[in-house]
Amino acid sequence: MIELLDNKEMSARDLSQTLSIREKEVYTHLSHIARSVTAQKKKLMIIPAECLECGFVFEQRKRFTRPSRCPHCKSEHIQNPVYRIE
Ligand SMILES: [Zn+2]
C-alpha cells in the first residue's frame, strides 16, 4: 500500500478495490502506514474530505474514516478524503 500511495492520491475506496480488501481494513493499514513512513522521513498526507453541497472542508478531522454528514449544511453528499505519501 505504501508504494500505491507514493506521490499518488488515492481514496480509501480506490485502495480497497485495488488491494481487494475491505474499506475498514484500509483505515487500519493507513494508521500503521502513518507511523512507518515517519521512520523513513516521509509523511502520510491526508487531503481532507469536502462537502459537495456547500464546500465545507473537514480539516479538523484527525481520524482516517470518512465523515458521514456535513456539520454545516447537514448534507450527506461528502467527497471522500484522499491519501498520499510524500
Ligand atoms: Zn455542507
PDB file of the backbone (N, CA, C, O) and the ligand in Angstrom, with CONECT records:
HET     ZN  A 101       1
ATOM      1  N   MET A   1       0.821  -1.210   0.000  1.00  0.00           N
ATOM      2  CA  MET A   1       0.000   0.000   0.000  1.00  0.00           C
ATOM      3  C   MET A   1       0.855   1.260   0.000  1.00  0.00           C
ATOM      4  O   MET A   1       0.464   2.286  -0.557  1.00  0.00           O
ATOM      5  N   ILE A   2       2.019   1.176   0.625  1.00  0.00           N
ATOM      6  CA  ILE A   2       2.916   2.339   0.642  1.00  0.00           C
ATOM      7  C   ILE A   2       3.322   2.722  -0.779  1.00  0.00           C
ATOM      8  O   ILE A   2       3.341   3.905  -1.119  1.00  0.00           O
ATOM      9  N   GLU A   3       3.644   1.738  -1.607  1.00  0.00           N
ATOM     10  CA  GLU A   3       4.022   2.039  -2.999  1.00  0.00           C
ATOM     11  C   GLU A   3       2.862   2.667  -3.775  1.00  0.00           C
ATOM     12  O   GLU A   3       3.058   3.563  -4.597  1.00  0.00           O
ATOM     13  N   LEU A   4       1.669   2.184  -3.500  1.00  0.00           N
ATOM     14  CA  LEU A   4       0.489   2.724  -4.192  1.00  0.00           C
ATOM     15  C   LEU A   4       0.286   4.205  -3.903  1.00  0.00           C
ATOM     16  O   LEU A   4      -0.151   4.972  -4.761  1.00  0.00           O
ATOM     17  N   LEU A   5       0.613   4.583  -2.677  1.00  0.00           N
ATOM     18  CA  LEU A   5       0.358   5.960  -2.250  1.00  0.00           C
ATOM     19  C   LEU A   5       1.541   6.895  -2.469  1.00  0.00           C
ATOM     20  O   LEU A   5       1.458   8.093  -2.200  1.00  0.00           O
ATOM     21  N   ASP A   6       2.640   6.332  -2.960  1.00  0.00           N
ATOM     22  CA  ASP A   6       3.837   7.133  -3.128  1.00  0.00           C
ATOM     23  C   ASP A   6       3.628   8.164  -4.238  1.00  0.00           C
ATOM     24  O   ASP A   6       3.591   7.829  -5.422  1.00  0.00           O
ATOM     25  N   ASN A   7       3.495   9.404  -3.831  1.00  0.00           N
ATOM     26  CA  ASN A   7       3.253  10.507  -4.755  1.00  0.00           C
ATOM     27  C   ASN A   7       2.010  10.343  -5.622  1.00  0.00           C
ATOM     28  O   ASN A   7       1.918  10.901  -6.715  1.00  0.00           O
ATOM     29  N   LYS A   8       1.073   9.579  -5.120  1.00  0.00           N
ATOM     30  CA  LYS A   8      -0.171   9.417  -5.851  1.00  0.00           C
ATOM     31  C   LYS A   8      -1.338   9.465  -4.867  1.00  0.00           C
ATOM     32  O   LYS A   8      -1.299   8.836  -3.810  1.00  0.00           O
ATOM     33  N   GLU A   9      -2.360  10.209  -5.225  1.00  0.00           N
ATOM     34  CA  GLU A   9      -3.505  10.337  -4.329  1.00  0.00           C
ATOM     35  C   GLU A   9      -4.495   9.210  -4.564  1.00  0.00           C
ATOM     36  O   GLU A   9      -4.859   8.909  -5.700  1.00  0.00           O
ATOM     37  N   MET A  10      -4.923   8.595  -3.476  1.00  0.00           N
ATOM     38  CA  MET A  10      -5.947   7.560  -3.585  1.00  0.00           C
ATOM     39  C   MET A  10      -6.907   7.666  -2.417  1.00  0.00           C
ATOM     40  O   MET A  10      -6.512   8.004  -1.302  1.00  0.00           O
ATOM     41  N   SER A  11      -8.150   7.381  -2.677  1.00  0.00           N
ATOM     42  CA  SER A  11      -9.128   7.361  -1.597  1.00  0.00           C
ATOM     43  C   SER A  11      -9.166   5.961  -0.990  1.00  0.00           C
ATOM     44  O   SER A  11      -8.634   5.007  -1.556  1.00  0.00           O
ATOM     45  N   ALA A  12      -9.802   5.860   0.169  1.00  0.00           N
ATOM     46  CA  ALA A  12      -9.928   4.551   0.812  1.00  0.00           C
ATOM     47  C   ALA A  12     -10.636   3.557  -0.111  1.00  0.00           C
ATOM     48  O   ALA A  12     -10.310   2.370  -0.125  1.00  0.00           O
ATOM     49  N   ARG A  13     -11.593   4.047  -0.869  1.00  0.00           N
ATOM     50  CA  ARG A  13     -12.305   3.162  -1.786  1.00  0.00           C
ATOM     51  C   ARG A  13     -11.389   2.659  -2.909  1.00  0.00           C
ATOM     52  O   ARG A  13     -11.410   1.478  -3.257  1.00  0.00           O
ATOM     53  N   ASP A  14     -10.584   3.573  -3.470  1.00  0.00           N
ATOM     54  CA  ASP A  14      -9.611   3.160  -4.500  1.00  0.00           C
ATOM     55  C   ASP A  14      -8.702   2.067  -3.950  1.00  0.00           C
ATOM     56  O   ASP A  14      -8.457   1.053  -4.603  1.00  0.00           O
ATOM     57  N   LEU A  15      -8.211   2.295  -2.741  1.00  0.00           N
ATOM     58  CA  LEU A  15      -7.282   1.346  -2.137  1.00  0.00           C
ATOM     59  C   LEU A  15      -7.954   0.002  -1.865  1.00  0.00           C
ATOM     60  O   LEU A  15      -7.357  -1.049  -2.096  1.00  0.00           O
ATOM     61  N   SER A  16      -9.183   0.032  -1.380  1.00  0.00           N
ATOM     62  CA  SER A  16      -9.851  -1.229  -1.078  1.00  0.00           C
ATOM     63  C   SER A  16     -10.106  -2.015  -2.361  1.00  0.00           C
ATOM     64  O   SER A  16     -10.018  -3.243  -2.362  1.00  0.00           O
ATOM     65  N   GLN A  17     -10.420  -1.316  -3.455  1.00  0.00           N
ATOM     66  CA  GLN A  17     -10.640  -2.015  -4.724  1.00  0.00           C
ATOM     67  C   GLN A  17      -9.335  -2.551  -5.308  1.00  0.00           C
ATOM     68  O   GLN A  17      -9.280  -3.683  -5.789  1.00  0.00           O
ATOM     69  N   THR A  18      -8.282  -1.726  -5.263  1.00  0.00           N
ATOM     70  CA  THR A  18      -7.005  -2.148  -5.827  1.00  0.00           C
ATOM     71  C   THR A  18      -6.422  -3.335  -5.074  1.00  0.00           C
ATOM     72  O   THR A  18      -5.856  -4.249  -5.673  1.00  0.00           O
ATOM     73  N   LEU A  19      -6.568  -3.309  -3.746  1.00  0.00           N
ATOM     74  CA  LEU A  19      -5.944  -4.349  -2.931  1.00  0.00           C
ATOM     75  C   LEU A  19      -6.897  -5.492  -2.584  1.00  0.00           C
ATOM     76  O   LEU A  19      -6.509  -6.460  -1.931  1.00  0.00           O
ATOM     77  N   SER A  20      -8.145  -5.368  -3.026  1.00  0.00           N
ATOM     78  CA  SER A  20      -9.169  -6.359  -2.695  1.00  0.00           C
ATOM     79  C   SER A  20      -9.294  -6.614  -1.201  1.00  0.00           C
ATOM     80  O   SER A  20      -9.356  -7.758  -0.751  1.00  0.00           O
ATOM     81  N   ILE A  21      -9.330  -5.529  -0.446  1.00  0.00           N
ATOM     82  CA  ILE A  21      -9.599  -5.654   0.985  1.00  0.00           C
ATOM     83  C   ILE A  21     -10.770  -4.732   1.323  1.00  0.00           C
ATOM     84  O   ILE A  21     -11.137  -3.859   0.537  1.00  0.00           O
ATOM     85  N   ARG A  22     -11.343  -4.938   2.492  1.00  0.00           N
ATOM     86  CA  ARG A  22     -12.469  -4.091   2.866  1.00  0.00           C
ATOM     87  C   ARG A  22     -12.005  -2.689   3.238  1.00  0.00           C
ATOM     88  O   ARG A  22     -10.880  -2.490   3.695  1.00  0.00           O
ATOM     89  N   GLU A  23     -12.902  -1.716   3.031  1.00  0.00           N
ATOM     90  CA  GLU A  23     -12.560  -0.326   3.300  1.00  0.00           C
ATOM     91  C   GLU A  23     -12.151  -0.138   4.771  1.00  0.00           C
ATOM     92  O   GLU A  23     -11.271   0.661   5.091  1.00  0.00           O
ATOM     93  N   LYS A  24     -12.802  -0.880   5.631  1.00  0.00           N
ATOM     94  CA  LYS A  24     -12.495  -0.822   7.057  1.00  0.00           C
ATOM     95  C   LYS A  24     -11.037  -1.223   7.321  1.00  0.00           C
ATOM     96  O   LYS A  24     -10.362  -0.634   8.165  1.00  0.00           O
ATOM     97  N   GLU A  25     -10.571  -2.230   6.587  1.00  0.00           N
ATOM     98  CA  GLU A  25      -9.179  -2.665   6.744  1.00  0.00           C
ATOM     99  C   GLU A  25      -8.206  -1.622   6.215  1.00  0.00           C
ATOM    100  O   GLU A  25      -7.093  -1.483   6.722  1.00  0.00           O
ATOM    101  N   VAL A  26      -8.636  -0.887   5.187  1.00  0.00           N
ATOM    102  CA  VAL A  26      -7.783   0.174   4.639  1.00  0.00           C
ATOM    103  C   VAL A  26      -7.424   1.175   5.740  1.00  0.00           C
ATOM    104  O   VAL A  26      -6.273   1.595   5.855  1.00  0.00           O
ATOM    105  N   TYR A  27      -8.404   1.547   6.536  1.00  0.00           N
ATOM    106  CA  TYR A  27      -8.161   2.530   7.595  1.00  0.00           C
ATOM    107  C   TYR A  27      -7.179   2.010   8.640  1.00  0.00           C
ATOM    108  O   TYR A  27      -6.354   2.756   9.167  1.00  0.00           O
ATOM    109  N   THR A  28      -7.288   0.714   8.927  1.00  0.00           N
ATOM    110  CA  THR A  28      -6.343   0.098   9.859  1.00  0.00           C
ATOM    111  C   THR A  28      -4.928   0.175   9.300  1.00  0.00           C
ATOM    112  O   THR A  28      -3.983   0.539  10.000  1.00  0.00           O
ATOM    113  N   HIS A  29      -4.803  -0.180   8.008  1.00  0.00           N
ATOM    114  CA  HIS A  29      -3.499  -0.110   7.355  1.00  0.00           C
ATOM    115  C   HIS A  29      -2.952   1.315   7.341  1.00  0.00           C
ATOM    116  O   HIS A  29      -1.762   1.532   7.569  1.00  0.00           O
ATOM    117  N   LEU A  30      -3.824   2.277   7.073  1.00  0.00           N
ATOM    118  CA  LEU A  30      -3.384   3.668   6.989  1.00  0.00           C
ATOM    119  C   LEU A  30      -2.766   4.146   8.309  1.00  0.00           C
ATOM    120  O   LEU A  30      -1.775   4.878   8.305  1.00  0.00           O
ATOM    121  N   SER A  31      -3.347   3.734   9.421  1.00  0.00           N
ATOM    122  CA  SER A  31      -2.788   4.201  10.684  1.00  0.00           C
ATOM    123  C   SER A  31      -1.418   3.575  10.945  1.00  0.00           C
ATOM    124  O   SER A  31      -0.556   4.199  11.564  1.00  0.00           O
ATOM    125  N   HIS A  32      -1.216   2.337  10.470  1.00  0.00           N
ATOM    126  CA  HIS A  32       0.116   1.720  10.565  1.00  0.00           C
ATOM    127  C   HIS A  32       1.104   2.425   9.641  1.00  0.00           C
ATOM    128  O   HIS A  32       2.245   2.692  10.016  1.00  0.00           O
ATOM    129  N   ILE A  33       0.643   2.720   8.424  1.00  0.00           N
ATOM    130  CA  ILE A  33       1.492   3.382   7.435  1.00  0.00           C
ATOM    131  C   ILE A  33       1.934   4.748   7.928  1.00  0.00           C
ATOM    132  O   ILE A  33       3.089   5.139   7.756  1.00  0.00           O
ATOM    133  N   ALA A  34       1.008   5.472   8.543  1.00  0.00           N
ATOM    134  CA  ALA A  34       1.328   6.805   9.057  1.00  0.00           C
ATOM    135  C   ALA A  34       2.537   6.743   9.994  1.00  0.00           C
ATOM    136  O   ALA A  34       3.383   7.637   9.994  1.00  0.00           O
ATOM    137  N   ARG A  35       2.603   5.670  10.795  1.00  0.00           N
ATOM    138  CA  ARG A  35       3.739   5.506  11.703  1.00  0.00           C
ATOM    139  C   ARG A  35       4.993   5.040  10.986  1.00  0.00           C
ATOM    140  O   ARG A  35       6.083   5.548  11.251  1.00  0.00           O
ATOM    141  N   SER A  36       4.852   4.069  10.070  1.00  0.00           N
ATOM    142  CA  SER A  36       6.059   3.512   9.451  1.00  0.00           C
ATOM    143  C   SER A  36       6.722   4.482   8.473  1.00  0.00           C
ATOM    144  O   SER A  36       7.946   4.466   8.345  1.00  0.00           O
ATOM    145  N   VAL A  37       5.953   5.326   7.780  1.00  0.00           N
ATOM    146  CA  VAL A  37       6.586   6.266   6.853  1.00  0.00           C
ATOM    147  C   VAL A  37       7.333   7.372   7.591  1.00  0.00           C
ATOM    148  O   VAL A  37       8.280   7.948   7.055  1.00  0.00           O
ATOM    149  N   THR A  38       6.915   7.666   8.806  1.00  0.00           N
ATOM    150  CA  THR A  38       7.615   8.664   9.608  1.00  0.00           C
ATOM    151  C   THR A  38       9.060   8.240   9.833  1.00  0.00           C
ATOM    152  O   THR A  38       9.966   9.073   9.831  1.00  0.00           O
ATOM    153  N   ALA A  39       9.268   6.946  10.025  1.00  0.00           N
ATOM    154  CA  ALA A  39      10.612   6.403  10.203  1.00  0.00           C
ATOM    155  C   ALA A  39      11.466   6.576   8.954  1.00  0.00           C
ATOM    156  O   ALA A  39      12.692   6.644   9.031  1.00  0.00           O
ATOM    157  N   GLN A  40      10.798   6.649   7.793  1.00  0.00           N
ATOM    158  CA  GLN A  40      11.518   6.852   6.521  1.00  0.00           C
ATOM    159  C   GLN A  40      11.586   8.329   6.136  1.00  0.00           C
ATOM    160  O   GLN A  40      11.915   8.674   5.001  1.00  0.00           O
ATOM    161  N   LYS A  41      11.271   9.189   7.099  1.00  0.00           N
ATOM    162  CA  LYS A  41      11.251  10.637   6.876  1.00  0.00           C
ATOM    163  C   LYS A  41      10.294  11.051   5.774  1.00  0.00           C
ATOM    164  O   LYS A  41      10.520  12.032   5.064  1.00  0.00           O
ATOM    165  N   LYS A  42       9.232  10.291   5.647  1.00  0.00           N
ATOM    166  CA  LYS A  42       8.165  10.660   4.722  1.00  0.00           C
ATOM    167  C   LYS A  42       6.931  10.968   5.549  1.00  0.00           C
ATOM    168  O   LYS A  42       6.931  10.838   6.773  1.00  0.00           O
ATOM    169  N   LYS A  43       5.887  11.375   4.861  1.00  0.00           N
ATOM    170  CA  LYS A  43       4.697  11.740   5.584  1.00  0.00           C
ATOM    171  C   LYS A  43       3.449  11.271   4.849  1.00  0.00           C
ATOM    172  O   LYS A  43       3.339  11.403   3.630  1.00  0.00           O
ATOM    173  N   LEU A  44       2.522  10.727   5.608  1.00  0.00           N
ATOM    174  CA  LEU A  44       1.238  10.377   5.020  1.00  0.00           C
ATOM    175  C   LEU A  44       0.356  11.624   5.039  1.00  0.00           C
ATOM    176  O   LEU A  44      -0.073  12.084   6.097  1.00  0.00           O
ATOM    177  N   MET A  45       0.099  12.152   3.861  1.00  0.00           N
ATOM    178  CA  MET A  45      -0.728  13.343   3.746  1.00  0.00           C
ATOM    179  C   MET A  45      -2.192  12.931   3.637  1.00  0.00           C
ATOM    180  O   MET A  45      -2.532  11.964   2.956  1.00  0.00           O
ATOM    181  N   ILE A  46      -3.031  13.669   4.306  1.00  0.00           N
ATOM    182  CA  ILE A  46      -4.466  13.440   4.177  1.00  0.00           C
ATOM    183  C   ILE A  46      -5.081  14.683   3.550  1.00  0.00           C
ATOM    184  O   ILE A  46      -5.075  15.759   4.148  1.00  0.00           O
ATOM    185  N   ILE A  47      -5.599  14.534   2.373  1.00  0.00           N
ATOM    186  CA  ILE A  47      -6.299  15.643   1.735  1.00  0.00           C
ATOM    187  C   ILE A  47      -7.750  15.533   2.203  1.00  0.00           C
ATOM    188  O   ILE A  47      -8.447  14.582   1.848  1.00  0.00           O
ATOM    189  N   PRO A  48      -8.204  16.503   2.997  1.00  0.00           N
ATOM    190  CA  PRO A  48      -9.449  16.304   3.736  1.00  0.00           C
ATOM    191  C   PRO A  48     -10.689  16.183   2.871  1.00  0.00           C
ATOM    192  O   PRO A  48     -10.744  16.654   1.735  1.00  0.00           O
ATOM    193  N   ALA A  49     -11.677  15.533   3.456  1.00  0.00           N
ATOM    194  CA  ALA A  49     -12.977  15.412   2.813  1.00  0.00           C
ATOM    195  C   ALA A  49     -13.613  16.785   2.659  1.00  0.00           C
ATOM    196  O   ALA A  49     -13.337  17.701   3.434  1.00  0.00           O
ATOM    197  N   GLU A  50     -14.455  16.916   1.665  1.00  0.00           N
ATOM    198  CA  GLU A  50     -15.109  18.183   1.414  1.00  0.00           C
ATOM    199  C   GLU A  50     -16.591  17.954   1.114  1.00  0.00           C
ATOM    200  O   GLU A  50     -16.966  17.002   0.429  1.00  0.00           O
ATOM    201  N   CYS A  51     -17.420  18.854   1.646  1.00  0.00           N
ATOM    202  CA  CYS A  51     -18.857  18.772   1.368  1.00  0.00           C
ATOM    203  C   CYS A  51     -19.114  19.244  -0.052  1.00  0.00           C
ATOM    204  O   CYS A  51     -18.685  20.330  -0.444  1.00  0.00           O
ATOM    205  N   LEU A  52     -19.817  18.424  -0.819  1.00  0.00           N
ATOM    206  CA  LEU A  52     -20.071  18.779  -2.219  1.00  0.00           C
ATOM    207  C   LEU A  52     -21.229  19.769  -2.366  1.00  0.00           C
ATOM    208  O   LEU A  52     -21.455  20.314  -3.446  1.00  0.00           O
ATOM    209  N   GLU A  53     -21.947  19.992  -1.288  1.00  0.00           N
ATOM    210  CA  GLU A  53     -23.072  20.934  -1.342  1.00  0.00           C
ATOM    211  C   GLU A  53     -22.611  22.357  -1.038  1.00  0.00           C
ATOM    212  O   GLU A  53     -22.909  23.285  -1.789  1.00  0.00           O
ATOM    213  N   CYS A  54     -21.883  22.524   0.067  1.00  0.00           N
ATOM    214  CA  CYS A  54     -21.548  23.888   0.481  1.00  0.00           C
ATOM    215  C   CYS A  54     -20.042  24.146   0.472  1.00  0.00           C
ATOM    216  O   CYS A  54     -19.613  25.274   0.717  1.00  0.00           O
ATOM    217  N   GLY A  55     -19.234  23.126   0.194  1.00  0.00           N
ATOM    218  CA  GLY A  55     -17.791  23.323   0.120  1.00  0.00           C
ATOM    219  C   GLY A  55     -17.085  23.294   1.459  1.00  0.00           C
ATOM    220  O   GLY A  55     -15.894  23.597   1.536  1.00  0.00           O
ATOM    221  N   PHE A  56     -17.801  22.934   2.522  1.00  0.00           N
ATOM    222  CA  PHE A  56     -17.179  22.834   3.838  1.00  0.00           C
ATOM    223  C   PHE A  56     -16.059  21.787   3.816  1.00  0.00           C
ATOM    224  O   PHE A  56     -16.258  20.674   3.328  1.00  0.00           O
ATOM    225  N   VAL A  57     -14.886  22.144   4.343  1.00  0.00           N
ATOM    226  CA  VAL A  57     -13.751  21.228   4.359  1.00  0.00           C
ATOM    227  C   VAL A  57     -13.548  20.696   5.774  1.00  0.00           C
ATOM    228  O   VAL A  57     -13.513  21.461   6.738  1.00  0.00           O
ATOM    229  N   PHE A  58     -13.415  19.380   5.885  1.00  0.00           N
ATOM    230  CA  PHE A  58     -13.293  18.727   7.193  1.00  0.00           C
ATOM    231  C   PHE A  58     -11.838  18.713   7.667  1.00  0.00           C
ATOM    232  O   PHE A  58     -11.251  17.652   7.878  1.00  0.00           O
ATOM    233  N   GLU A  59     -11.269  19.908   7.831  1.00  0.00           N
ATOM    234  CA  GLU A  59      -9.846  19.990   8.147  1.00  0.00           C
ATOM    235  C   GLU A  59      -9.496  19.539   9.552  1.00  0.00           C
ATOM    236  O   GLU A  59      -8.390  19.061   9.805  1.00  0.00           O
ATOM    237  N   GLN A  60     -10.433  19.691  10.452  1.00  0.00           N
ATOM    238  CA  GLN A  60     -10.150  19.380  11.851  1.00  0.00           C
ATOM    239  C   GLN A  60     -10.081  17.874  12.085  1.00  0.00           C
ATOM    240  O   GLN A  60      -9.613  17.408  13.123  1.00  0.00           O
ATOM    241  N   ARG A  61     -10.548  17.145  11.113  1.00  0.00           N
ATOM    242  CA  ARG A  61     -10.725  15.725  11.317  1.00  0.00           C
ATOM    243  C   ARG A  61      -9.392  14.984  11.315  1.00  0.00           C
ATOM    244  O   ARG A  61      -8.657  15.008  10.328  1.00  0.00           O
ATOM    245  N   LYS A  62      -9.093  14.327  12.433  1.00  0.00           N
ATOM    246  CA  LYS A  62      -7.804  13.648  12.545  1.00  0.00           C
ATOM    247  C   LYS A  62      -7.908  12.165  12.204  1.00  0.00           C
ATOM    248  O   LYS A  62      -6.912  11.529  11.861  1.00  0.00           O
ATOM    249  N   ARG A  63      -9.089  11.635  12.297  1.00  0.00           N
ATOM    250  CA  ARG A  63      -9.219  10.210  12.003  1.00  0.00           C
ATOM    251  C   ARG A  63      -9.226   9.992  10.498  1.00  0.00           C
ATOM    252  O   ARG A  63      -9.417  10.931   9.726  1.00  0.00           O
ATOM    253  N   PHE A  64      -9.019   8.750  10.090  1.00  0.00           N
ATOM    254  CA  PHE A  64      -8.916   8.458   8.668  1.00  0.00           C
ATOM    255  C   PHE A  64     -10.272   8.208   8.024  1.00  0.00           C
ATOM    256  O   PHE A  64     -10.430   8.323   6.808  1.00  0.00           O
ATOM    257  N   THR A  65     -11.220   7.873   8.836  1.00  0.00           N
ATOM    258  CA  THR A  65     -12.507   7.495   8.250  1.00  0.00           C
ATOM    259  C   THR A  65     -13.245   8.699   7.692  1.00  0.00           C
ATOM    260  O   THR A  65     -12.950   9.851   8.011  1.00  0.00           O
ATOM    261  N   ARG A  66     -14.184   8.395   6.876  1.00  0.00           N
ATOM    262  CA  ARG A  66     -14.911   9.406   6.137  1.00  0.00           C
ATOM    263  C   ARG A  66     -16.052   9.949   7.003  1.00  0.00           C
ATOM    264  O   ARG A  66     -16.761   9.182   7.654  1.00  0.00           O
ATOM    265  N   PRO A  67     -16.225  11.281   7.007  1.00  0.00           N
ATOM    266  CA  PRO A  67     -17.367  11.828   7.749  1.00  0.00           C
ATOM    267  C   PRO A  67     -18.665  11.459   7.050  1.00  0.00           C
ATOM    268  O   PRO A  67     -18.688  11.338   5.825  1.00  0.00           O
ATOM    269  N   SER A  68     -19.732  11.278   7.791  1.00  0.00           N
ATOM    270  CA  SER A  68     -20.973  10.828   7.160  1.00  0.00           C
ATOM    271  C   SER A  68     -21.865  11.996   6.770  1.00  0.00           C
ATOM    272  O   SER A  68     -22.745  11.855   5.921  1.00  0.00           O
ATOM    273  N   ARG A  69     -21.640  13.137   7.385  1.00  0.00           N
ATOM    274  CA  ARG A  69     -22.578  14.226   7.158  1.00  0.00           C
ATOM    275  C   ARG A  69     -21.901  15.573   7.440  1.00  0.00           C
ATOM    276  O   ARG A  69     -21.047  15.677   8.321  1.00  0.00           O
ATOM    277  N   CYS A  70     -22.291  16.582   6.691  1.00  0.00           N
ATOM    278  CA  CYS A  70     -21.714  17.907   6.841  1.00  0.00           C
ATOM    279  C   CYS A  70     -22.294  18.608   8.064  1.00  0.00           C
ATOM    280  O   CYS A  70     -23.515  18.694   8.193  1.00  0.00           O
ATOM    281  N   PRO A  71     -21.446  19.114   8.972  1.00  0.00           N
ATOM    282  CA  PRO A  71     -21.973  19.801  10.162  1.00  0.00           C
ATOM    283  C   PRO A  71     -22.577  21.161   9.815  1.00  0.00           C
ATOM    284  O   PRO A  71     -23.323  21.747  10.599  1.00  0.00           O
ATOM    285  N   HIS A  72     -22.241  21.639   8.639  1.00  0.00           N
ATOM    286  CA  HIS A  72     -22.656  22.972   8.234  1.00  0.00           C
ATOM    287  C   HIS A  72     -24.038  22.962   7.573  1.00  0.00           C
ATOM    288  O   HIS A  72     -24.927  23.709   7.980  1.00  0.00           O
ATOM    289  N   CYS A  73     -24.217  22.123   6.563  1.00  0.00           N
ATOM    290  CA  CYS A  73     -25.496  22.130   5.831  1.00  0.00           C
ATOM    291  C   CYS A  73     -26.234  20.799   5.959  1.00  0.00           C
ATOM    292  O   CYS A  73     -27.298  20.618   5.366  1.00  0.00           O
ATOM    293  N   LYS A  74     -25.664  19.853   6.743  1.00  0.00           N
ATOM    294  CA  LYS A  74     -26.284  18.547   7.000  1.00  0.00           C
ATOM    295  C   LYS A  74     -26.381  17.650   5.776  1.00  0.00           C
ATOM    296  O   LYS A  74     -27.070  16.630   5.798  1.00  0.00           O
ATOM    297  N   SER A  75     -25.693  18.031   4.715  1.00  0.00           N
ATOM    298  CA  SER A  75     -25.703  17.195   3.526  1.00  0.00           C
ATOM    299  C   SER A  75     -24.900  15.922   3.781  1.00  0.00           C
ATOM    300  O   SER A  75     -23.927  15.928   4.535  1.00  0.00           O
ATOM    301  N   GLU A  76     -25.319  14.839   3.147  1.00  0.00           N
ATOM    302  CA  GLU A  76     -24.536  13.600   3.247  1.00  0.00           C
ATOM    303  C   GLU A  76     -23.742  13.379   1.967  1.00  0.00           C
ATOM    304  O   GLU A  76     -23.179  12.308   1.740  1.00  0.00           O
ATOM    305  N   HIS A  77     -23.711  14.388   1.160  1.00  0.00           N
ATOM    306  CA  HIS A  77     -23.004  14.326  -0.111  1.00  0.00           C
ATOM    307  C   HIS A  77     -21.565  14.802   0.099  1.00  0.00           C
ATOM    308  O   HIS A  77     -21.222  15.946  -0.203  1.00  0.00           O
ATOM    309  N   ILE A  78     -20.742  13.907   0.618  1.00  0.00           N
ATOM    310  CA  ILE A  78     -19.384  14.264   1.026  1.00  0.00           C
ATOM    311  C   ILE A  78     -18.376  13.579   0.116  1.00  0.00           C
ATOM    312  O   ILE A  78     -18.456  12.374  -0.126  1.00  0.00           O
ATOM    313  N   GLN A  79     -17.443  14.348  -0.377  1.00  0.00           N
ATOM    314  CA  GLN A  79     -16.363  13.768  -1.171  1.00  0.00           C
ATOM    315  C   GLN A  79     -15.399  13.033  -0.244  1.00  0.00           C
ATOM    316  O   GLN A  79     -15.083  13.525   0.840  1.00  0.00           O
ATOM    317  N   ASN A  80     -14.935  11.869  -0.662  1.00  0.00           N
ATOM    318  CA  ASN A  80     -14.008  11.099   0.179  1.00  0.00           C
ATOM    319  C   ASN A  80     -12.678  11.802   0.349  1.00  0.00           C
ATOM    320  O   ASN A  80     -12.187  12.436  -0.586  1.00  0.00           O
ATOM    321  N   PRO A  81     -12.082  11.699   1.539  1.00  0.00           N
ATOM    322  CA  PRO A  81     -10.707  12.194   1.672  1.00  0.00           C
ATOM    323  C   PRO A  81      -9.762  11.315   0.859  1.00  0.00           C
ATOM    324  O   PRO A  81     -10.044  10.136   0.647  1.00  0.00           O
ATOM    325  N   VAL A  82      -8.659  11.870   0.410  1.00  0.00           N
ATOM    326  CA  VAL A  82      -7.670  11.063  -0.301  1.00  0.00           C
ATOM    327  C   VAL A  82      -6.335  11.131   0.444  1.00  0.00           C
ATOM    328  O   VAL A  82      -6.089  12.055   1.219  1.00  0.00           O
ATOM    329  N   TYR A  83      -5.496  10.156   0.201  1.00  0.00           N
ATOM    330  CA  TYR A  83      -4.243   9.997   0.929  1.00  0.00           C
ATOM    331  C   TYR A  83      -3.085   9.937  -0.044  1.00  0.00           C
ATOM    332  O   TYR A  83      -3.225   9.479  -1.178  1.00  0.00           O
ATOM    333  N   ARG A  84      -1.938  10.406   0.419  1.00  0.00           N
ATOM    334  CA  ARG A  84      -0.742  10.391  -0.412  1.00  0.00           C
ATOM    335  C   ARG A  84       0.468  10.383   0.504  1.00  0.00           C
ATOM    336  O   ARG A  84       0.449  10.974   1.584  1.00  0.00           O
ATOM    337  N   ILE A  85       1.516   9.708   0.064  1.00  0.00           N
ATOM    338  CA  ILE A  85       2.755   9.717   0.846  1.00  0.00           C
ATOM    339  C   ILE A  85       3.768  10.582   0.128  1.00  0.00           C
ATOM    340  O   ILE A  85       4.018  10.396  -1.063  1.00  0.00           O
ATOM    341  N   GLU A  86       4.348  11.517   0.839  1.00  0.00           N
ATOM    342  CA  GLU A  86       5.417  12.299   0.215  1.00  0.00           C
ATOM    343  C   GLU A  86       6.567  12.532   1.173  1.00  0.00           C
ATOM    344  O   GLU A  86       7.553  13.174   0.811  1.00  0.00           O
TER     345      GLU A  86
HETATM  346 ZN    ZN A 101     -22.162  21.183   3.586  1.00  0.00          ZN2+
END
